[in-house]
Amino acid sequence: MKRNKMKRTFKKYGWFILFALVGAFGGYLYWYHIGCKSGTCPITSKWYSTSLYGALLGYLSGDLISGMFKKSRKHP
């Protein structure tokens, strides 16, 4: 029973999770290579804040892309 529910959840939200993880990894890479080293920048001075912003942007990008591929439903 749990397995079936987990499959449905992943089928419904899988792309969002994938895009959020890719965004978080991209945010971490941004912090590592470009981020503010002095500590005065509120977003880019800590790895977890840039990763969270990257995850948010990844999630929103996934939502945008999935919305473009969904078939439009016409209501009678």
Secondary structure, DSSP 4 states (H G I P E B T S, - for coil): -HHHHHHHHHHHHHHHHHHHHHHHHHHHHHHHHTS-SSS--TTTTSHHHHHHHHHHHHHHHHHHHHHHHSPPPPP-
